[in-house]
Amino acid sequence: MAKKASDHVKYYKNQNGPVIGTVCRDIIERDGLYFKDLDGSGEYKPFDDWRLPAKERAQAYVNVLTTDEKIAQLFISDWRMGKYPCGVEGHQVIFDESGVLDDAQVHGKSIFGEQHLPGTTELIKEWFARHLILRANPTPDDMADWLNQLHAVAEECRHFVPVQVASNSRNENGEVVFGMNDAVGIFAAWPGTLGIAAAVRGGNIGLVDKFADCIRREWDAAGLKKGYMYMADILSDPRWQRSYGTFGEDPKLVCEIFSRLIPGIQGSSHGVTADGVAMTVKHFPGGGARENGFDPHYQMGQWNVYQTEGSLQKYHLPGFQTAVNCHVSSIMPYYAKPSEKKSASQTDQNGNAMEFKPYGFAYNKPFIEGLLREQMGFEGYINSDTGIVHNMGWGVEMLDKPERIGFAVNQAGVDLISGLFDQQYGREAYDRGINGYYETHPVPEGFQKEELILTEESLNRAVTRTLTEMFALGMFENPYRNPKKAVEAALDKRDWESALDAHRKSVVLLKNDGTLPLYEEKLKLKKVYVECFYKDAQTAGKVTAKLREELKDKTFVLTESYEKADYAILMLYPSSGEYFNPTKGYLELDLCDGKEIPDVDMEGRPAETTHKETTLSGAGRIKEIADAVHKNGGKVVGNLNITLAWEVGNAEPYLDALTVGFDTEQSAVLDVIFGRFAPVGKLPITLPRNDEVLAVDKQGICASPNDVPGYDKDRYMSENLKDENGKAYAYRDAVGNYYELDFGLTFGNG
């Protein structure tokens, strides 16, 4: 495709029907209507007809595609944009003739695997890849140009299938984290999902409708039609690195949010529409049931553990059932595998004992075909988590790569495998079913040949499901978008104002002795000390300087000496662990600097050796600053950014007022502190009391069950840990309030 597709799209308007958009594809006229020639035959075929149901068209079209074209559509992987760095050291972009696509070859290596890849044009035309993951953070017009170009190249193939590009969420504020939230700041930036939940708990469920509608319009305007979002996981072990991507610990709230979020983003409660964005809800059957917080990206986190009888049904499945009821387009199983040895009895939807086969959930037929499809009624497609064939194949390590593909697709019912473009291994899995491979090669012990091959039936089933999504989204008719309109949608002031309103509503007031609000008249001519704390001291210094610059023209006097301050405002942004890397010990939740904690052994149990952890550089200075200000008769206000369920015992006792946000804009927090907005948010999670309630014994058993959310943990904890009110788990502050689910003060009841 030599020309820039965005400048050469031709449109054909059907009366009472969809607009057909094409760059070079032939158009068929029939019954006074326009249809795109999908198979290149020049003849009208039923699958060309947009009047027919999407599933019917997909079932017909899959029989036209070649085996290699279908195998290519089993895989989805990261892909690069020409104008944006791909992250591979030494990579030099070679632009295609349009100046949009990167046609250079690249040797890619990540936590998910390693592969030598072609240029984009070859990937689309020769490899027939049709599912890509966008990690870059482009402007809306660059995104639209790039997506348009991909579709235009796909139109040059004999059989036209548009390119479905998926992305993790792009509408929340916070740090860019590869594999979680790959982009921020281009589309309207709302608070983190925990912040959405905090605002909703404060009585603002209508906020979800605005959030969903904003996402749908912005993404559709740019042509981005697939979102790896959102997490229906219930936060039950607070040491899970992905806590901040959840909507908290309350299954009822998650169900309420998803009942609005999915129809709002996808376009209807009956499935995706042409102006909707397809969602992939994750991570079935609930990633929150982590064994002491270990993440399944690495070996120690490979198990889902359900120590508490009935916890699977009570806490972890309801959100996914709501997603199924709302006809979510696809669901992503987690990497982990269920542990029968470490779990109590769990039941399926029919009340029967749940079968715990020791395979990662993408390989786990009882969970995918039995529980999710047959019992819960899921009709969409299964998109595996990234890397199951290569590095995170928990439970199937004894299988080679073609066998893992066959086992996932043919046996468990996976339809799209995320990780690498493994067409070669997929073809091998297919050929082994017809070339007598297992007549000369042993079948791995515990498996059957029929489970390990890729059959024509399973291949057609998988591709039919993903094609159905694209037909329903209208991508075969018109996948093209106007870059200018994409920019307009992303800059819509109404969405940014709604997002900022959500930021304000997400702030939760946990403690207040009457210090807040700090109205201007209260602060007039007072000396105010401001400091920001981060895990990294250098970052803290830069952000502190920026905040002081923003506050310098107020009615109060900024001072750099807290010993002279009448008020101190401390902004706390702790961080713990890394998303893709194991910690030496359990993920640290204490607000600490250089704290000595136990290592863990290869079985995930406490070891004799120790190491030091820092979550907040200079954490000890919080008390030092507070003591000095209090000596002056002054007051100290703190704000804590919650990305994990932090232990606040090293901060709260020294603060006269404490607010929390959830990747909340600093300006929104300051609006609450300075009395420009009265707090309404409520905690969507419970903050643990201290290390004691998270202690792990020599057998690896936690004092508070990993599979039970914070609001219910007390039911299963030792009586020796409980106070006079029968509470053990939640943090209790200096005035007796418990920082538990649904707690939050207003200015009137501080």
N, C-alpha and C positions, 0 to 999 in steps of 0.2 A: 504494500500500500504506500505508493510514493507521496500521495497528497495527504494533507492533514484532514482527517475524517470530519472533524467538527465543522469545517468550512464547506463540506460537500455532501451533506445529508440531503436526500430528496424525500419529501413527505407526500403521502397519498391519503387523503381524508375520506374515510367511509362515513356515509350518512348513518347515524345511530350505531356506529361501530368504532373500533379503535383506529387511530392514525397508524399507518404503516410507514416506518422509517427505514431507509436503506441507503447505502453508499454505492454498492455495485451489484446488489442482488437483483435478479429479474423479478418482475411483478406480474402476477396472473390476474386477469380480469374475468370475473364470473358472476352471473346474476346481478350485474351492475355494481359489483363490489370488488375491492382490491385485496389480494392475498399475496404473501411472500412465497416464492418458490423455494421451499426448504431443501428438497433433495436434489435440486439442480436438473430435474428431468424436463422442465419446460411444460409439464402437465399438472393440472390440478389434482391433488391427492387429499384425502380426508384430513391428514395431519396438518395440511396447510390452512385448514378452515378454523378461524378464530371463533366461529359460532358453536363449535363442539366443545364439550367439557375437556379441561386440561388433561385429566388422567386418560381419557380416551385417545386424545392426540398423542400423548406420550407412549401409550401401549402400541399404537400403530407405527410411530416413528422409530421406536427402538428396533423394530424388525428390518428397517432399511439400513441402519448403521452397520458398519463392519465390526468384526470381533475386536480388532485393535482399537477402533474408535471407541467402542464401549469400555474396553479395559482401561483406556486412558482416562475415562470419566469416573473411575473408582477412586482417584487420588486428588488431593488438594494440598498445596504447599505454598510457602512464602514466595512472593515475586517482587521484583524491583521495578521502579519507575526510572525513566531516563534522566529526569531533572533532579532526582533526589538520591543521595548516597545509599548504597545497598548494604553497607556495613562490612563488606569483605575487604580486608586489608589489601591494598595495591590494585584494586579493581579499577579499570579504566573504561568508562562508558563509550560505546560505539553507537551513535544514534542511527536509527533507520532513516529513510529518506524524508519522512514526515517531520523528523526532529522531535518526536514524542517518545518512541519506544527505545529501550536499550537492547541492541542486537549483539552485544558482546557476549562471548562465552565466559563462564565464571565457575570456579571450583568453590562450592559452598560447603561450609562446615558449621554445625551448631550442636546444641545439646540433643537435638532430635536425630542427628545423623549427618552423613557426609555424601556429597554427590557432585559430579561434574555436569553442569547445565548448559544448554544452548542459549542463543539469543532469543528474544521474545518472539520474533516472527517465526523462527523455526519451532519454538515450543508450541505455538498455536497451529501452524500449518502441517508440520511433520510429526510432532509428538501428539497432536490433537488434545493437548491439555485444555480443559474447560473450567477448571476450578482453581482459583488462586486466592492467596491471603495477602491483603495489603497491610504492611507494617509502617509505611512511611506516613508523614504528617503533612500532606500537600495542601495547597490552597484549593478551594472548591472548583475553580476553573481549571486548574491543572489536573485535578482528579477527573473532572468530566472529559477533558481532552484525552487523557490516558485511557479511560474506560471506552470512550468512543472509538479510539484507535484499535483497541483489542477486538471490539466487535467487527470493525471494518475488515481487519485481517481475517477473522473467522468467516466472514462472508465470502472470501475468496476460495474457501475450501468447497469441495464438491457437496458435502452435506453440511448445511449450516446449523451450528449449535452456538448460541451466544456464550460469552465468557462470564461465568458467575464469580464475582470477586467478593470475598467475605472479609469482614474486619471485626476486630474487637471493638468495644464501645468507644465512642469519640465525643461524648457529650457530658463527661464528668470532669470536674476540676481535679488537680492533683499531679503527682509526678508521673512522667511517662515511664511505664514498665513494660518491657518487651514481653509479649505473650499474655498480657493482662489488659492494660489500656495503652495501646500503642500510639495514641495521638491525643492531643489536648489543645484547646485554645483557638481552633479554627471554626468549629461549629459552636453554637451557644453552649457555654460551660456551666453545668449545674453542679450542685455539691455531689460528693461521692454517694454511692447507693445507700450507705449507712445514714448519710445526711438526709436523703430522700425519705428513708424510713423514720428518722427522728421527726421530720416535719409532718409526716402523715400521722404519726402517733400523737402529735400535737393537735390533731383535728383537721388536717388539711389534705384529705384524700383527693380532692379535685386537682391538686398539684400533679398527681400522676397522669391525669388526662392531658394536661398541658405539656408535661415532659414527653409523653409518648407521641403526641401530635407534632411536637417540635422535631423529634428525631425522624419521624416518618417523612415530613416535608423536606427537611434539609438533606437527608440521605437520598431520597428519591430525586430531588432536583439535580444532584450531582451524578446520578446514575448508579449509586452504590446500593445494591438491592439485597444484601445479605449481612446480617449481624450475628457475630458470636456473642450473644447476650440474651438474657441476663441470667444471673445465678439464682436458682431456686434452692440452693444449698442452705441448710439451717446451721448457723454457727453454734456448735456444741462444744468443741474443744477450742479455747481461746488462743492457743498457741499455733493455730493454723495460719500460715503466711497469707492466705487468700481471704482472711476475715473481712478485709475492707471492701471486697467486691460483692459481699452479700447484702441482703436487706435486713440482716440481724438474726435474732434467735427465736422469734415468735412465728410458728407455722401459720397461725391464723392471719397475721399481718402479711406474710409473704403471699398467701393465697389471695387476700384482698387486693394487694398491689398487682399481682399477675393477672387477675381477672380484668383489670383495666389496661395494664401495660401491653399485653399481647394483642388484643384487638386494636388498640390505639396505634401500635407500630405496624402491625401486619395489614391493617386496613379494614378488618371486620372480625367478628367473633366466629366466623365460619371458615377462616383461613385467609391466605394472602390474596391481595387484590392488585390490579395493575398499578395503582399509585401507592402501594404498600411496600414494606421492607420485610423480608422473611427473617424470622428469628430462629436461632439455635439456642435453646435453653440448656443449661448445664448445672451440675455434673451428676447425672443419674447414677445411682439412686440416692445421691446426697454426699457431697465431698466433706461435709463438716465432721463426720464421725471418724476423725483422725486419731490414731493411736498416739496420745501425748503430743499431738500437734505435728508429727512428722509428715512432710509433704511427699506424695508418691512420685514426684519427679526423680526421687532418689530411693535407693533400696530399702532403707529403714522405714520408709513411709508406704510400703507396698500393700499394707493391710487396711481394710475398713473393719473396725472393731465395734461390735454391738454388745457391750457388757450387760446392758440393762434389758430385761425381757420386754418385748413389745416396742422397743424404741424405734425400730425401722418404720413401723406403721404409724406410730403416734407422732413422731417428730419429723422424719426425713422424707417421707413420700407425699404428704399432702400438697406441697407446692408443685410437684411434678404432675399430680393428678389434675390440679387446676390448669396447668399448662396444656395437658392433653385435652381437657374439656373445652379449652379455648382454641383448639386446633392449631397448636404451634406447629410450624413447618418442619422443624427437626429438633432432635434432642441429642446431646453429647454425653456419652457415658464417661465415667472417670477412669483414670489409669488403674486405680487400686483394685484389689480383689478382696472378697469377704473372708474373714477368718472364722471358721467354724469352731476351732479349738478355743479361741479367746472370747467367743460370743455366747450370750444367753439365747434362749429360744426366740426365734422371730417367725412371723407368719406372713403369708401372702394375702392377696385381697380376698381370698375365699376362706381365710382362717386356718389354712393348712400350714404345716411346717415349711418354711422357706428352705429350698435346697441351696446349700452353700458350696458350690464348686470352686476350687482354688484357682480360678482364672480371673485376670483383669476383666472389668465389667464389659469392655468392648468384645471380649471373647466369651462372655458368660451367657449362654443360651437360656438358663432358667430365669435370669433377670431381664434379658432383652426380649426374647420371643415369648417366654412364659408370663412374666409379671407385667412388663411394660406394654406389650402388644395385645396379648390374648386377654389379660385381666383388666388392665387399665384402659385399654381401647385406643392406644396410640396408632395413628394412621400415617404419620409423616415418615421421614427417613432418619436413619441413624448416622450421625457424623462422629467418628471416633475422635478422641483427644489426640494431640499432636505427638507423634513419635512412637506409637505402639508397635510398629513393625520392626524398629531398629533398637531403640535404647530403653523403652519402657514396656516391654512385653512381659509384664509380670504374670507368672504362672504358666507361660508357654515358652520359656527359655530353651526347652529341648527341641522346639520346632525350628526349621530354617525359615528364611524370609518368605519364600513362596507358600510354605505351609501355613505360616501365620496369616497371610492374606486370605488363603482359602478357608482357614478355620474361622476367621472373623466374618467374612462375607457369606460363605456357604452354610456354616454351622450356626453362628450366632445371629446373623441377620444384619450385619453392618452394611451400609450402602455407600458410604464415603469415608475414606481413610486419610486422616491428616498426618502429615509428616514430610515425606519426600515424594517425588514423581517416580513411583516404583512400577512403571509400566512393564519393564523387563521381568521383574519378579511376578507381576500379575499374569503376564503371558505364560511364564513357566508354570504357575499354578493351574492355568487353564489347560496347557498342553499335557500336563501329567495325568489329566483325566482321560486322555485319548491316545497317549503314546506308549502305554504299558510301563510307565516309569516304576510303579510299585511292584512290578513283576521281578525286577532286578534290584530294587532298593527296599530296605525294611521300612515298615510303617512304625513310627515312634511308639513306644510302649504306652498303652493307655488311650490310644487314639485309633480311629478307623479311617481307612483310605477315603471313604466318601465324605468325611468331615474336612479333609485337608486339601481337596482339589477345588478349583473354581469351575463350577458347572455353567452351562449355557442358561439354565433356568435361573440360577442365583444372579448371574451377571445381568440378565435382562430385567430381573426384579429390581436390582439396585439402580440401574440407569433409568428405568421407568420412573422410579420415585424422585430422583433428582431432576429429571426432565419435567415431571409434573409441576414441580415448583416453578421452574422457569417459564413454562407455558402459562401458569396461573398469574405470574407477575407481569405478563405481557411482553417479556423480553424477546420472544421470537418475532413479534410484530414490530416493536420499536424500542430497542435498548438505548437509543441515543438521547442525549440531553444537551441543552444549550448552556455552554459555560457561563455566559453572562447571568442567566437565570439562577444558576447554581450559586453564584456569588451573592445575588440579591437575597436568596433564601437564607444563606448563612449569616447575612448581616441584618436580618429582620429585627428591628429594635424591640418589637413586642416579645420575641423569644428571649432576648438577652435580659429584658426587664423581668420577665417571668422567672428566669433562672436566678437573677439576683434576689428576687423575692423569696425563692426557695432557699437560697443561702441564708438569708436572715432567719427564716422560719426553722432552719435546721439547728440553730444554736440552742444548746440546752444549758440552762442555769442550774448548777448543782449546789452551789453554796453562796450565801449572801447574808452578811450581818447588818445590812443596811447601807453598806458602802456603795453598792450600785443602785441606781445608775449614776455615773459621774457626769452630771449635767454641767454645762459650761460655767454656770454661775458658782457651782460648788468648787470648780477647779480654778477659778479666776485668780491669777497671780500666784497660784500654788506651784511648787516645784515637783515636777513629775519625771521619774526615771523609767526608761523603757528599755527592755532587752528581749531579744529572741534567742531561744535555745534550740539547737539541733544536735543530732548525733555527731555531725562534723562541725568542729569549732570554727573553721574557716567560713563555711556557709552561714553559720550563726552570725558571725561578724558582718558579713555582707548584707544580710537581711535586716539586721539591727540598724545598720547605717541607713538603709533605704527607708525603714519605718520612721526613724527619727527625722529624716528629711521631710517625709509626708506630714509629720505632726508639728513641724517647727513654727508654723504661723497661727497656732491656736491661742486661746486666751490664757493658757497656763505657760509656765516656764519650763522648758526641757532642761534637765540637768544630767550630766554624765557621772555624777557622784551620788550613788544611792544613799550614802551616809547623810546627805543633805536633803533627801527627798521627803515630801509630804505624802506622795503616792508613788507606788511602783506598779507598772504593768508588765507582766512577764508572759511572753508567748512561747509555749512549749510545743515543739514538733519532734517527738521522739521517733526512733526507727529501730527495728530489730530484724536481724537476719537478712538473707537475700533470697529472692523468689526461686531461683534455679539451683541454689547451692545449699547443702546441709550445713547446719550449725554444729559446732563441736559438742554442744549440749542441747537441752531443750530450749526452744525459742524463749528468749528472756523478755518478760513483760514488765519488770520493775523499772522505774525511772532511775537509772543508775549510771555511774561513771567508774569504770574499772572494777566492777563487782566480780569477785571470785566465785565461780559456780562449777558444779561437777561436769565432767565430760560424760558422754554416754558410750557404752560398748556397742559391738556390732548387732546385738540383740535389742538395742534401744533401752537398755537399763542403765541406771546411774553407775559411773565408774569411780575408781578411787582417785584418779587424776582430776585436775581442775584446769580451768582457763579463765581469762577475764573477759567480761563483756561490758560494752557501753551502749546504752540506748539514748542517752541524753548527755552530751558533753557539758561538764560543769554543773551536773545536777546538784551537787552539794552546795553550790552557791545560792540556791533558792532559799535555803534556811538562813544563810549568811546575809543575804539582801533583806529578807523579811525581818530578821532580828534588828538590823540597823534602822530600817524604816519605822518599825514599831517603837524603837527606842526614842524616835522623834515624835511619837504620838501619831504616826501616819498609818496608812492602809495599803495593803498589797492585793492586787487583782491578778489572777492568772487565767490563761486560756490554754486548754490542752487539745491538741489535734488527735482525734481518735482514729487510727487505722487498725489498731489491735486493741483488745480489751486490757488496757494498761492497769497496772497496780499503782495507785496514786498516793500511797502512804509516804513517799518522800517529797511530796509537794503540798497536798491538801492541808495538813495541819498548820502550815505556815502562811496560808492564804486566808484573807478575809472574805474574798469572793472568788468563785471559780466557775468559769463557763467552759463548755467543750464544743468543738466543731468536728466535722467529718469531711476533711478536705474542703472545708468551708472557706470562701474568700475572706481574707483578712479584713477587708473593708466591712463585710457583713458582721463579723465579730465585733469590730469597733463600733458599729452602729448600735449594737446591744450594750456594750460597755458604756458608751457615752449617752445612752438613753434616747437615741434616735429611733429605736425599735424595741418594743417590749418582748422579751423572750416567750416563745410558745412551745419550743421543741421538747420532746420527751426521749429518754434513753431507749434505743432499740436493742440494747444488749445490757448484760449485767457485768459490772467491773469486779473482778475477783479481789478478795480481801487482802491476801498476801501470798507469799510463797508456800505457806503451810497448806492452803487449800488446793494447791497445784502440785504438791509433793508427790514424787513417784518412788515407790518402795523398791526393794532389791529384786522383786519379781517383775517389775515394770508396770505395776498397777498404780493408777493415780488416785489420790484422795477424793477427787471429784470425778464422776464417770465421764469418759470422753464423748459418749454418744448422747448425753442429755444436755439440753440448753441450760444456760445459767439460771433462768427463773425457776427451774425445777430441780436443780442439783441437790438442794437441801434434803429432799426426800430420800436420797440414797447415801448421805454422808454420815460419818460417825457422830454419835451424840456428843462425844468428847470435844468436837470442834464447834458445837453450837452454843450460842449465847443465851441469855435469859429469855429471848424472844423466839428461840428455836431456829435461829438463822446462823448458818456457818459460812456460806460461800460469798455473799455480797460484801463489798467494802462498806464500812460504817464510818461516817465522818465525825468530826469533833462535836457536832451538835446532835448526833444521833440519827441522822438520815442515812438510809441504805441506798447505795448507788446501783440500783437494780432496774430491771426492765420496767419502763413506763414512768420512771421518776424524772421529775423536772420541776423546778420552781418558777414562779413569776415574780415580778418586782413586788407584788403585794404580799407574798407569803414567804419571803426570804428569811 
